[in-house]
Amino acid sequence: MEPGDLESAPTGDWQRGRLTSDGYSAAVDPQHINTLIIRRATNGGTPVETARIARHNSYDGISCYAFLPGRRQVVVGSNYGLTLHDADSGTTLREFVGHTGIIWAVAVSPDGRTLLSASGDQTLKLWDLESVVSDPQLKTVAPLLNFFFTKDQQDFVAWTEEGYYSASPGGEDLIGWHTNRGIDKAASFPPRGSTPKCCTSRKWWNWCRQLAAPKKLCSRPPKF
C-alpha cells in the first residue's frame, strides 16, 4: 500500500498504536522482514539498539507493532503471530492466540490494560494485558472479545470464547451452525434460530448442558 492510499485519520475517541514510548523506537530490519529492531535514545540523543525480535520463519514478515505506555514492552504482529516482548531483551512474554490471518494493526489502550488487534481473518480481537503483571507465568492467552463488522459498517457480531455473543439485527443472520457433511459434500449452515439434525437428541442436549455449552446461541433445548 502506498502512503497516498491511506484514508484520512478518523476523528473522535480513538487511539493509535504507540510507535515510540519512553525513548524506545522500533523498525523492521530492511534485510530481514521477520526481524524487528528495538532502539532506545541515549542522553546524547543517539539511539542504541537494545534488542532484536525475530520470528522463527524467515517468511513470517512483521507487519505492525506498538509499545505499552510506561512498561518497556512492545506488542508485535506478523503473518503468523501476535506476541508481547520485553523491549530491553526481546524476550517473549506472552503469545496471543486466536487470529488465523496476518495481523495488520495493533493498538494499546492509553492505560495499558487492553490490546486491540486487526487481522486479515476479518476480525478485531480485544486482549487482556493486566495479567502480564499479575500472572507472568501465563504464556498464552485467548481473546477477551472478538468482533466482526460487515463491509458496509451496518452490522456486527461480537462474541466471547465461552459462546456468549451480541449482534446487530442484521448481524444475527451471520450466525449459525457449521455442519460438515462429508468430504464429497458442502457443509450446511442452518441459521441461528434452527437446530441442526445432528443436535436433535436428548443425549446431545444433556451433554451440552454438562459442558455449559448452550449459551445465547443455543439457549433453548430443541423439541425432541
C-alpha positions as CSV (number, residue, x, y, z in Angstrom):
1,M,0.0,0.0,0.0
2,E,1.3,3.4,-0.9
3,P,1.1,6.3,1.5
4,G,-1.3,8.1,-0.7
5,D,-3.7,5.2,-0.5
6,L,-4.2,5.6,3.3
7,E,-7.5,7.1,4.3
8,S,-7.5,10.2,6.5
9,A,-7.4,9.5,10.2
10,P,-10.8,9.2,11.9
11,T,-12.0,11.8,14.5
12,G,-13.4,11.2,17.9
13,D,-12.4,8.9,20.8
14,W,-9.8,6.5,19.3
15,Q,-6.2,5.5,20.0
16,R,-3.4,4.8,17.6
17,G,-0.7,2.2,18.3
18,R,2.3,3.8,20.0
19,L,5.3,3.7,17.7
20,T,7.6,5.2,20.3
21,S,7.5,5.3,24.1
22,D,9.9,6.3,26.9
23,G,12.7,6.8,24.4
24,Y,12.1,3.5,22.7
25,S,11.6,3.2,18.9
26,A,11.5,0.3,16.5
27,A,11.9,-0.6,12.8
28,V,11.8,-3.7,10.7
29,D,15.2,-4.9,9.7
30,P,15.5,-3.9,6.0
31,Q,17.5,-7.1,5.3
32,H,15.2,-9.5,7.3
33,I,11.4,-8.9,7.2
34,N,10.9,-11.2,10.1
35,T,13.0,-9.2,12.5
36,L,12.1,-6.0,14.5
37,I,15.0,-3.9,15.8
38,I,14.3,-2.1,19.1
39,R,16.3,1.0,19.9
40,R,16.4,3.5,22.8
41,A,17.6,7.0,22.8
42,T,20.7,7.8,25.0
43,N,21.5,11.0,26.8
44,G,23.3,12.2,23.8
45,G,20.3,11.6,21.6
46,T,21.8,8.8,19.6
47,P,19.5,5.7,19.5
48,V,21.2,2.5,20.7
49,E,20.0,-1.0,19.8
50,T,18.6,-2.8,22.8
51,A,17.0,-5.9,21.2
52,R,16.1,-7.8,18.1
53,I,12.8,-9.6,17.9
54,A,12.9,-12.3,15.3
55,R,10.3,-14.8,14.1
56,H,11.4,-18.4,13.6
57,N,10.4,-18.5,10.0
58,S,12.2,-16.1,7.6
59,Y,8.9,-15.5,5.6
60,D,6.9,-14.6,8.8
61,G,7.1,-10.9,8.0
62,I,6.5,-8.4,10.8
63,S,3.6,-6.1,9.8
64,C,2.9,-4.0,12.9
65,Y,4.0,-3.2,16.4
66,A,3.1,-0.9,19.4
67,F,4.7,0.0,22.7
68,L,2.9,-0.3,26.0
69,P,2.9,3.1,27.8
70,G,5.4,3.1,30.7
71,R,6.0,-0.7,30.6
72,R,9.2,-1.1,28.4
73,Q,7.3,-3.7,26.4
74,V,6.3,-4.0,22.8
75,V,3.5,-5.9,21.0
76,V,4.5,-7.3,17.7
77,G,2.2,-8.6,14.9
78,S,3.3,-10.6,11.9
79,N,2.0,-13.0,9.2
80,Y,1.6,-15.9,11.7
81,G,1.6,-14.5,15.2
82,L,0.9,-11.8,17.8
83,T,3.3,-11.6,20.7
84,L,4.4,-9.4,23.6
85,H,8.1,-8.8,24.3
86,D,10.5,-7.1,26.7
87,A,11.8,-4.0,24.9
88,D,15.3,-4.3,26.6
89,S,16.0,-8.0,25.9
90,G,13.5,-9.1,23.2
91,T,12.3,-11.9,25.5
92,T,8.8,-13.2,24.6
93,L,6.5,-12.5,27.5
94,R,3.2,-13.7,26.0
95,E,1.6,-15.1,22.9
96,F,-1.9,-14.0,21.9
97,V,-3.7,-17.0,20.3
98,G,-6.8,-16.6,18.2
99,H,-6.2,-15.0,14.8
100,T,-6.0,-17.1,11.7
101,G,-4.7,-14.4,9.3
102,I,-2.0,-11.7,9.0
103,I,-2.0,-9.3,11.9
104,W,-2.3,-5.9,10.2
105,A,-2.7,-3.5,13.1
106,V,-2.4,-3.3,16.9
107,A,-3.2,-0.6,19.4
108,V,-2.8,-0.5,23.2
109,S,-5.3,1.4,25.4
110,P,-3.9,4.6,27.0
111,D,-4.0,2.9,30.4
112,G,-2.1,-0.1,29.1
113,R,-4.7,-2.6,30.3
114,T,-6.0,-3.9,26.9
115,L,-4.8,-4.6,23.4
116,L,-6.8,-4.4,20.2
117,S,-5.7,-6.3,17.1
118,A,-6.9,-6.3,13.5
119,S,-6.3,-9.2,11.2
120,G,-6.7,-10.5,7.6
121,D,-9.1,-13.1,9.1
122,Q,-11.7,-10.2,9.1
123,T,-11.9,-9.9,12.9
124,L,-10.9,-7.5,15.6
125,K,-9.9,-9.0,18.9
126,L,-9.5,-7.5,22.4
127,W,-6.9,-8.9,24.7
128,D,-6.1,-8.6,28.4
129,L,-2.7,-7.0,29.3
130,E,-3.2,-6.7,33.1
131,S,-2.4,-10.4,33.6
132,V,1.1,-9.8,32.2
133,V,1.9,-8.3,35.6
134,S,-0.5,-10.3,37.8
135,D,0.3,-13.7,36.2
136,P,3.7,-13.5,34.5
137,Q,3.9,-17.4,34.2
138,L,0.9,-17.4,31.8
139,K,2.5,-17.6,28.3
140,T,-0.5,-17.9,26.0
141,V,-3.9,-16.3,26.2
142,A,-7.2,-16.3,24.3
143,P,-9.0,-13.0,23.4
144,L,-11.4,-11.4,25.8
145,L,-13.8,-10.4,23.0
146,N,-14.0,-10.9,19.2
147,F,-15.6,-8.6,16.7
148,F,-16.7,-8.9,13.1
149,F,-18.1,-5.9,11.1
150,T,-19.7,-6.0,7.7
151,K,-18.1,-4.1,4.9
152,D,-20.9,-1.5,4.8
153,Q,-20.4,-0.9,8.5
154,Q,-24.1,-1.5,9.1
155,D,-23.9,-4.8,11.0
156,F,-21.7,-6.5,13.5
157,V,-21.2,-9.6,15.7
158,A,-19.3,-9.6,19.0
159,W,-18.6,-12.9,20.8
160,T,-16.6,-14.4,23.6
161,E,-14.6,-17.6,23.6
162,E,-17.3,-19.0,26.0
163,G,-20.0,-18.7,23.4
164,Y,-21.8,-15.5,24.5
165,Y,-22.5,-13.0,21.8
166,S,-24.2,-9.8,20.8
167,A,-25.1,-8.7,17.3
168,S,-26.9,-6.0,15.4
169,P,-30.3,-7.1,13.9
170,G,-28.6,-7.9,10.5
171,G,-25.7,-9.5,12.3
172,E,-28.0,-12.2,13.7
173,D,-28.2,-13.6,10.1
174,L,-24.5,-14.2,10.1
175,I,-24.6,-16.6,13.0
176,G,-25.4,-20.2,12.6
177,W,-24.3,-23.9,12.8
178,H,-21.5,-25.0,10.5
179,T,-22.1,-28.7,10.0
180,N,-19.7,-30.9,8.0
181,R,-21.5,-33.5,5.8
182,G,-18.5,-35.5,4.4
183,I,-15.6,-34.9,2.1
184,D,-17.8,-35.0,-1.1
185,K,-20.5,-32.5,0.1
186,A,-20.5,-28.9,1.0
187,A,-21.0,-28.1,4.7
188,S,-24.5,-26.9,5.7
189,F,-25.1,-23.7,7.6
190,P,-28.5,-23.6,9.3
191,P,-29.2,-20.1,10.8
192,R,-29.1,-19.3,14.5
193,G,-32.8,-19.9,15.0
194,S,-32.7,-23.5,13.9
195,T,-31.1,-26.7,15.3
196,P,-29.0,-28.9,13.0
197,K,-30.1,-32.5,12.6
198,C,-27.0,-33.7,14.4
199,C,-28.2,-31.9,17.6
200,T,-31.7,-33.2,17.9
201,S,-31.3,-35.9,20.5
202,R,-31.9,-35.7,24.3
203,K,-28.4,-37.2,24.8
204,W,-26.8,-34.4,22.8
205,W,-28.6,-31.7,24.8
206,N,-27.7,-33.2,28.2
207,W,-24.1,-33.4,27.0
208,C,-24.1,-29.7,26.1
209,R,-25.6,-28.8,29.5
210,Q,-22.8,-30.7,31.2
211,L,-20.2,-28.7,29.3
212,A,-22.1,-25.4,29.9
213,A,-22.1,-25.1,26.1
214,P,-25.7,-23.8,25.5
215,K,-25.2,-20.1,25.8
216,K,-27.1,-17.5,23.8
217,L,-26.6,-19.4,20.5
218,C,-28.4,-22.4,21.8
219,S,-30.4,-21.0,24.7
220,R,-33.4,-23.3,24.5
221,P,-33.5,-27.1,24.2
222,P,-34.7,-28.4,20.9
223,K,-38.0,-30.1,20.5
224,F,-37.5,-33.9,20.5
